Amino acid sequence: MWEGALVAQIVRRQRVSAYVAFHAFALQESDDADLPVPFPDEFPRHSFIGTHPGRLDIRSGGHTHTAVLDVEVWDGVPPPQDPADWDEQAEAEFASTSGQVAVWSGSIGRMDDDITLADSGGLWRVRVHCVGRAEAAALSEGEGTGVGVERYLIQFWPAGPRK
């Protein structure tokens, strides 16, 4: 790294659970009254992630289970993860009007925990990593549900230049 380079710093970490149903959960702007496409409308059934304004859809490997989400908020682009450590990785843009993000389940709706990105809204980049997809799928085929078999690392950072 060259002298004077800005190194991204982690601002906050949060661990939340996502109840997955029908292979689906989402991260959605907490102030969702004006979203043009609320979850689960137009959920992408065949891709790892999908986006709509104020919403990030995530397709799980398992039908019904509780996934663990480790969410990190960074002040700049986080260092890359080793792809060998993850089953899936994807990156997208996410707009938040409030700076708060809610986790939504495919069957029970909004979960209890909100994710704090910032004190106000803004445009973000988000990188989603997942491991345990095959194990979650096998559980769904067998006895049913599990907790923490499928794990996610979700990293947010401001979409614009660092200040």
C-alpha positions in Angstrom: 0.0 0.0 0.0 1.3 3.4 -0.9 2.1 6.0 1.8 -0.9 8.3 2.6 -3.5 5.8 1.3 -6.8 5.8 3.1 -7.5 2.4 4.7 -11.2 1.7 5.3 -12.2 1.4 8.9 -15.1 -0.6 10.3 -17.7 1.7 11.9 -20.0 -0.9 13.5 -20.8 -4.6 13.7 -24.1 -6.2 14.4 -25.3 -9.8 14.5 -28.9 -10.4 13.6 -31.0 -13.5 12.7 -33.1 -13.9 9.6 -36.0 -16.3 9.5 -35.8 -17.8 6.0 -39.0 -19.1 4.5 -39.5 -20.2 0.9 -35.8 -19.6 0.4 -36.3 -15.9 0.9 -35.4 -13.0 3.2 -34.6 -9.4 2.5 -33.0 -6.3 3.9 -35.4 -3.4 3.4 -35.4 0.3 4.2 -36.9 0.6 7.7 -39.0 3.6 6.6 -40.8 1.5 4.0 -44.1 3.3 3.5 -43.0 4.8 0.1 -41.1 1.9 -1.3 -42.4 1.2 -4.9 -41.9 -2.6 -4.5 -42.2 -3.9 -0.9 -40.9 -7.3 0.1 -41.7 -10.0 -1.1 -43.2 -8.6 -4.3 -41.1 -9.5 -7.4 -38.6 -11.6 -5.4 -36.0 -13.1 -7.8 -36.5 -16.8 -7.5 -33.3 -17.9 -9.3 -30.6 -15.5 -8.4 -28.5 -15.1 -5.2 -29.4 -11.5 -4.7 -31.9 -9.1 -6.3 -32.5 -5.4 -5.9 -35.3 -3.0 -5.9 -35.3 0.6 -4.6 -34.6 0.5 -0.9 -34.6 -3.3 -0.9 -32.0 -6.2 -1.2 -33.5 -9.6 -1.7 -31.4 -12.7 -0.7 -32.1 -16.2 -1.9 -31.1 -18.8 0.6 -29.9 -22.3 0.0 -32.5 -23.7 2.4 -36.3 -23.5 2.3 -37.0 -22.9 6.0 -34.5 -22.1 8.7 -32.9 -19.3 10.7 -29.8 -17.8 9.1 -27.2 -15.7 11.0 -26.2 -12.4 9.5 -23.0 -10.7 10.6 -23.5 -7.1 9.3 -20.6 -4.7 9.1 -20.7 -1.0 8.3 -17.5 0.5 6.9 -16.4 4.1 6.1 -14.9 3.0 2.8 -14.6 -0.1 0.6 -13.8 -3.1 2.9 -10.9 -5.3 2.1 -11.9 -8.2 -0.2 -12.8 -11.6 1.3 -11.1 -14.8 0.0 -13.7 -16.3 -2.4 -12.7 -19.8 -1.3 -14.2 -19.1 2.1 -17.7 -18.5 0.7 -20.3 -20.4 -1.3 -21.7 -17.2 -2.9 -20.7 -13.6 -3.1 -22.4 -10.6 -4.8 -22.4 -6.9 -4.7 -25.1 -4.3 -5.2 -26.2 -0.8 -4.5 -28.7 0.0 -1.7 -30.5 3.3 -1.0 -31.7 4.1 2.5 -33.8 7.2 3.4 -33.5 6.7 7.1 -30.1 5.0 7.7 -32.0 2.1 9.3 -32.5 -1.3 7.6 -35.1 -3.9 8.6 -34.7 -7.7 8.0 -37.8 -9.3 6.4 -38.8 -12.9 6.4 -40.5 -14.7 3.6 -43.4 -15.8 5.9 -43.5 -13.8 9.1 -42.7 -10.3 7.7 -40.5 -7.8 9.5 -38.1 -9.2 12.1 -37.5 -7.4 15.4 -33.9 -6.1 14.9 -33.0 -3.1 12.7 -29.6 -2.6 11.3 -28.1 0.8 11.7 -26.1 2.1 8.7 -26.0 5.8 9.7 -27.9 8.6 11.5 -29.5 9.6 8.2 -30.2 8.2 4.7 -27.8 7.8 1.9 -26.6 5.6 -1.0 -24.6 2.5 -0.1 -22.7 -0.3 -1.7 -23.3 -3.7 -0.1 -21.4 -6.9 -0.5 -23.1 -10.2 0.5 -21.1 -13.4 1.3 -22.7 -16.7 2.3 -21.5 -20.1 3.5 -23.5 -23.2 4.5 -25.9 -23.1 1.5 -25.7 -26.9 0.8 -26.1 -27.7 4.4 -29.2 -25.5 4.7 -30.6 -27.2 1.5 -29.9 -30.7 3.0 -31.7 -29.7 6.2 -34.7 -28.5 4.3 -34.8 -31.8 2.4 -34.5 -33.8 5.6 -35.9 -32.9 9.0 -36.8 -29.3 8.4 -35.3 -26.3 10.1 -32.0 -25.4 11.6 -30.4 -22.3 13.3 -27.1 -20.8 12.1 -26.3 -23.5 9.5 -26.3 -20.8 6.8 -24.2 -17.8 7.7 -23.9 -14.4 5.9 -21.3 -11.6 6.1 -23.0 -8.4 4.8 -20.8 -5.4 4.4 -22.1 -1.9 3.7 -20.1 1.2 2.8 -21.0 4.7 1.5 -21.3 4.6 -2.3 -19.7 8.0 -2.8 -16.1 9.1 -2.2 -14.7 9.0 1.4 -14.7 12.3 3.2 
